[in-house]
Amino acid sequence: MNTKKFDPASNIQALKQFGEFGGVNPSITDSSTFTFMTAKAMLDTFHGEAEGCFLYSRHWNPSNKYLAEALAAMEGTENAWVTGSGMAAITTVLLQLCNSGDHILSSITTYGGTYAFLKNYLPKFNIDVTFVDITDLEAVKNAIRPNTKLIYTETMTNPLLQISDIPALSKISKKHGIQLVVDNTFTPMIFAPYLLGADIVVYSMTKYINGKNDTIAGAICASNQFINDISNVNDGTAMLLGPVLDPLRSSSILKNLHTLHIRMKQHSKNALYLAERFKEIGLKFNYPGMTTHPQHALMKSMMNEEFGFGGMIAIDMATAERAATLMESMQLKNVGYHAVSLGYFKTLFSNSGKSTSSEVPENVQNEMGMSPGLVRFSVGLDNDIEATFQLIKESLDEF
């Protein structure tokens, strides 16, 4: 499907989600358990045969259902499920799809927590993982085994900002009868991975989707069958491990979701402006919106262009010491905050090798081409981005 014709913002706006008494915001269901008028109704609900009934909030809650419906509309999936963190979404999917003796093929460039789960945690369940350069499609093909269950990648990888060829990876996965799981945390609305061929899309909603850095949350967007499977009371990973999102937080995130299209456009606009100014002063950086980026043309072929190229820039300061000096200076000048995470209305920056990718051993960081001085720069919603650039330049001029 051509995602340029797909309008995630309008799909969300088309939902009619009234509150219990006609409120313009859906009512918050602040309840862990739900009553039944008959014993049969409870029994049917346990068996998944009672449409519209709620059993227990670890299973489903009306507030979580509202948010899940909006996320499915945004992604073009049949359904969605919301979790207490992004890692909860990722681990739920992987543990649902894999059993002991299975194999996972993953991008070597991925969020540090994901890498640690794949590399250090899954071996206790006898689940093997092979890491590859996800932009090398031949390497992907050659790494698939008879027991491979899925390919895992990020649409825009963290923190090197590589772009995964989702249609090509989908073609490979379907040829081998395996699942393609895509983390779209960096690029909501910019990409619709499910429509490009992914089977399951995961998010850390902590980042852009919520946008306020006031809660931890995750999401799984997939088919009705998969969502039913993970929430099955007998053997569903989500139901049995219990990574549920609090309904009060669901309500808050749902309201923030309705401004996501505006925020993504401004994040992208500001990031592109800074990238162009960085180029003028000769700063070494990486941004997919520049024609010099290796996958720039690929991104253009897959993206919803009205939302831009995203708000993430990778700046290379060569050494961790130089990166630290720059970040400390920028924080003093109020460019933003020296902090992990991203997608906030203020600019956030951190040295990836010493923070969000610190779980990845240094030799593997070197193998994937991650500079020890890489600063992951999440550009904020600044109204005067030229003024922000001048402050950054002042910090750079101190070297």
C-alpha positions in Angstrom: 0.0 0.0 0.0 1.2 3.5 -0.7 1.5 5.1 2.7 1.5 8.6 1.2 -2.3 8.2 0.9 -2.5 7.0 4.5 -3.5 9.8 6.9 -2.9 8.7 10.5 -3.9 12.0 12.1 -7.3 12.0 10.3 -7.8 8.4 11.2 -7.4 9.2 14.9 -9.7 12.3 14.5 -12.4 10.2 12.9 -12.9 8.2 16.1 -15.9 9.1 18.2 -15.0 8.3 21.8 -17.4 10.1 24.1 -17.3 10.0 27.9 -20.0 8.1 29.9 -22.1 11.3 30.3 -21.3 12.8 26.9 -18.0 14.2 27.8 -15.7 15.2 25.0 -13.0 13.1 26.6 -13.6 9.4 27.2 -14.4 8.5 30.8 -11.6 7.1 32.9 -12.4 3.7 34.2 -10.7 3.7 37.5 -11.5 0.1 38.4 -9.5 -3.1 38.5 -12.4 -5.5 38.3 -15.9 -5.5 36.8 -19.3 -6.8 37.8 -21.5 -9.3 35.9 -25.3 -9.5 36.1 -25.2 -13.3 35.5 -22.8 -16.1 36.2 -23.0 -17.1 32.5 -21.8 -13.7 31.4 -18.7 -14.0 33.6 -18.0 -17.5 32.2 -18.4 -16.3 28.6 -16.1 -13.5 29.2 -13.4 -15.8 30.6 -13.8 -17.8 27.4 -13.5 -14.7 25.2 -17.1 -15.1 24.0 -18.7 -12.0 25.5 -18.3 -9.0 23.2 -18.0 -5.7 25.0 -17.6 -7.2 28.5 -14.7 -6.4 30.8 -13.3 -8.9 33.2 -10.2 -7.5 35.0 -8.0 -4.6 34.1 -4.9 -6.8 33.7 -6.8 -8.3 30.8 -8.7 -5.3 29.3 -9.9 -1.9 30.7 -12.2 0.5 28.9 -9.6 3.4 29.2 -6.9 1.1 27.7 -9.3 0.1 25.0 -9.9 3.7 23.9 -6.2 4.3 23.6 -5.7 0.9 21.8 -8.4 1.9 19.3 -6.7 5.2 18.5 -3.3 3.6 18.1 -4.7 1.0 15.7 -6.3 3.8 13.7 -2.9 5.6 13.6 -1.1 2.5 12.4 -3.7 1.0 10.1 -3.7 -2.2 12.2 -6.7 -4.2 13.2 -6.0 -3.9 16.9 -3.6 -2.8 19.5 -2.7 -3.4 23.2 -1.0 -1.0 25.6 1.7 -1.8 28.1 3.4 -0.3 31.1 6.6 0.4 29.2 8.2 0.2 25.7 10.3 -2.8 26.9 7.1 -4.5 28.1 5.8 -4.2 24.6 8.9 -5.6 23.0 9.4 -8.5 25.5 5.7 -9.5 25.3 5.9 -9.8 21.6 9.1 -11.7 21.5 8.1 -14.1 24.3 4.7 -14.7 22.6 6.3 -15.6 19.3 9.3 -17.7 20.5 9.7 -20.9 22.4 12.8 -22.7 23.7 15.0 -23.7 20.8 13.9 -20.9 18.5 16.0 -18.3 16.7 15.6 -14.5 16.3 17.3 -12.4 13.7 17.8 -8.8 14.9 19.4 -5.5 13.7 22.7 -5.1 15.5 21.9 -1.4 15.8 19.1 -1.2 18.2 18.1 0.3 21.6 20.5 -0.8 24.3 17.7 -2.3 26.5 16.4 -4.3 23.6 20.0 -5.5 22.8 20.5 -6.6 26.4 17.2 -8.5 26.4 18.1 -10.3 23.2 21.8 -10.9 24.0 21.8 -11.5 27.8 18.3 -12.5 28.9 16.8 -14.8 26.2 19.7 -17.4 26.3 18.2 -18.6 29.7 15.2 -19.8 27.7 17.5 -21.4 25.0 16.4 -18.7 22.4 19.3 -17.8 20.1 19.8 -14.4 18.5 21.9 -13.4 15.5 22.7 -9.7 15.0 23.2 -8.3 11.5 23.5 -5.0 9.7 19.9 -4.6 8.9 20.7 -2.4 5.8 22.6 -5.4 4.3 19.7 -7.5 2.9 22.0 -10.3 1.8 23.3 -10.6 5.3 19.7 -10.8 6.5 18.9 -13.5 4.0 22.0 -15.5 4.9 21.4 -15.4 8.6 17.9 -17.0 8.5 17.8 -20.6 9.9 15.1 -23.3 9.8 14.2 -22.4 13.4 14.1 -18.6 12.9 10.8 -17.2 14.1 11.1 -13.5 13.4 13.2 -10.6 12.1 13.4 -7.7 14.6 14.4 -4.1 13.6 13.7 -0.4 14.2 12.3 1.7 11.3 15.0 4.3 12.2 17.6 2.6 14.2 18.8 3.8 17.6 21.2 5.7 17.7 22.8 5.5 14.2 19.6 6.6 12.4 19.8 3.9 9.7 16.6 3.3 7.8 15.3 -0.2 7.6 13.8 -1.3 4.2 10.5 -2.5 5.6 9.0 -3.7 2.2 12.2 -5.7 1.4 12.4 -7.2 4.9 8.7 -8.1 4.7 9.3 -9.9 1.4 12.2 -11.9 3.0 10.2 -12.7 6.1 7.1 -13.9 4.1 9.3 -16.0 1.9 10.5 -17.9 5.0 7.2 -17.9 6.8 8.4 -15.8 9.7 7.2 -12.6 11.4 8.6 -9.1 10.9 8.5 -7.0 14.1 9.3 -3.3 13.8 9.9 -0.8 16.6 8.6 2.6 15.2 9.4 4.7 18.4 11.5 7.3 16.5 9.1 7.8 13.7 5.3 7.7 14.6 3.1 9.0 11.7 6.2 9.4 9.6 6.2 5.7 8.8 3.3 3.2 8.9 5.4 -0.1 9.1 2.3 -2.3 9.2 1.2 -1.0 5.8 4.7 -1.4 4.5 4.6 -5.1 5.3 5.5 -5.5 9.0 3.4 -8.0 11.0 3.7 -6.3 14.4 4.6 -2.7 15.3 5.9 -1.8 18.8 6.3 1.5 20.5 7.7 3.1 23.5 4.9 5.6 24.0 7.1 7.3 26.6 8.7 9.1 23.8 7.0 11.0 20.9 3.5 9.5 21.3 3.0 10.9 24.8 5.5 13.7 24.3 5.6 15.0 27.9 8.1 12.7 29.6 5.7 12.2 32.5 5.0 8.6 32.1 6.4 5.2 31.0 4.2 3.3 28.5 4.4 1.0 25.4 2.2 -0.3 22.7 1.7 -3.3 20.4 -0.1 -2.8 17.1 -1.0 -5.9 15.2 -3.8 -8.2 13.9 -6.9 -9.1 15.9 -5.6 -12.6 16.2 -2.2 -11.6 17.7 -3.8 -9.2 20.2 -6.3 -11.9 21.2 -3.4 -14.3 21.6 -1.3 -12.2 23.9 -4.4 -11.3 26.0 -5.7 -14.9 26.2 -6.4 -15.8 29.9 -4.9 -19.3 29.4 -1.6 -18.8 27.6 -1.3 -15.1 26.5 2.0 -13.5 27.4 0.5 -10.1 28.2 -2.2 -11.6 30.4 0.1 -14.0 32.3 3.1 -11.7 32.7 0.9 -8.7 33.5 2.7 -5.7 31.9 -0.5 -3.7 31.8 -0.7 0.1 31.6 -2.6 2.0 34.3 -5.9 3.3 32.9 -5.2 6.8 34.3 -2.1 7.0 32.2 -3.9 5.6 29.2 -6.4 8.5 29.4 -3.5 11.1 29.6 -1.7 9.6 26.6 -4.9 9.5 24.5 -5.3 13.2 24.9 -1.6 13.8 24.0 -2.0 11.5 21.0 -4.3 14.0 19.3 -1.5 16.6 19.1 1.1 14.1 17.8 0.7 15.2 14.1 1.4 18.8 15.0 4.3 18.0 17.2 6.0 15.6 14.7 5.9 18.3 12.0 7.6 20.8 14.3 10.2 18.3 15.6 11.1 17.5 12.0 11.1 21.1 10.9 13.5 22.1 13.7 15.7 19.1 13.1 16.1 19.7 9.4 16.9 23.4 10.1 19.6 22.4 12.5 21.0 19.8 10.2 21.3 22.4 7.4 23.0 24.8 9.7 25.3 22.1 11.0 26.3 21.3 7.4 27.2 25.0 6.9 29.6 25.1 9.8 31.2 21.7 8.9 30.0 19.8 12.0 30.1 16.0 11.6 26.5 14.7 12.0 24.0 12.3 10.7 20.4 13.1 9.7 18.1 11.1 7.4 16.6 14.3 5.9 19.9 15.2 4.2 20.6 13.8 0.7 24.0 12.7 2.0 22.4 10.1 4.3 22.9 6.6 2.9 19.2 5.8 3.1 17.7 9.2 2.3 16.1 8.0 -0.9 14.8 4.9 0.8 13.2 6.9 3.5 11.5 9.2 1.0 10.1 6.1 -0.8 8.4 4.9 2.4 7.5 7.9 4.5 4.5 10.1 4.9 6.3 13.2 3.8 4.0 15.8 5.5 5.5 14.8 8.8 9.1 15.3 7.8 12.3 13.3 8.5 12.0 13.1 12.3 13.4 15.0 15.2 16.6 12.9 15.8 20.1 14.0 14.9 23.3 12.1 15.7 26.3 14.4 16.3 29.8 13.0 16.2 32.2 14.7 18.7 34.8 11.9 18.1 35.4 11.2 21.8 33.3 10.7 24.9 35.2 13.5 26.6 34.4 16.0 23.9 30.8 14.9 23.9 30.5 15.4 27.6 32.0 18.9 27.4 29.6 19.9 24.6 26.5 18.5 26.4 27.4 20.2 29.7 27.9 23.5 27.9 24.6 23.2 26.0 22.7 22.5 29.2 24.2 25.6 30.9 23.2 27.7 27.9 19.6 26.2 28.1 19.8 24.5 24.7 18.0 21.6 26.4 18.7 19.0 29.0 21.5 16.4 29.3 19.2 13.5 29.8 18.2 10.1 28.3 14.9 9.6 26.4 13.6 11.6 23.5 10.5 13.1 21.9 10.1 15.7 24.6 9.1 19.4 24.0 12.5 20.4 25.2 15.7 19.2 23.4 17.3 16.2 25.0 20.9 15.0 24.4 23.1 12.2 25.7 26.2 10.3 24.7 24.8 7.0 23.4 27.8 4.8 24.1 27.8 5.9 27.8 24.0 5.9 28.2 21.2 4.4 26.2 23.5 2.1 24.3 25.8 1.3 27.2 24.5 -2.2 27.4 26.2 -2.8 24.0 29.8 -3.8 24.5 32.4 -1.4 23.2 33.7 -3.8 20.6 30.2 -4.2 19.2 29.7 -0.5 19.2 32.9 -0.2 17.2 31.7 -3.0 14.9 28.4 -1.2 14.1 30.2 2.1 13.5 29.1 3.9 16.6 31.5 6.7 17.5 32.5 7.0 21.2 31.6 10.7 20.8 28.2 10.2 19.3 25.6 12.6 20.8 22.0 11.5 20.3 20.2 14.8 19.8 16.4 14.8 20.2 15.3 18.2 18.8 12.6 19.9 20.7 9.6 22.1 19.8 11.6 25.4 20.0 9.7 28.3 18.3 12.9 30.2 17.4 15.2 27.4 16.2 17.8 29.9 14.9 18.3 31.2 18.4 18.8 27.6 19.5 21.4 27.1 16.8 23.3 30.1 17.9 23.5 28.7 21.4 24.7 25.4 20.1 27.3 27.2 18.0 28.6 29.1 21.0 29.1 25.7 22.7 30.9 24.3 19.7 33.1 27.5 19.4 34.5 26.7 22.9 36.5 23.8 21.5 
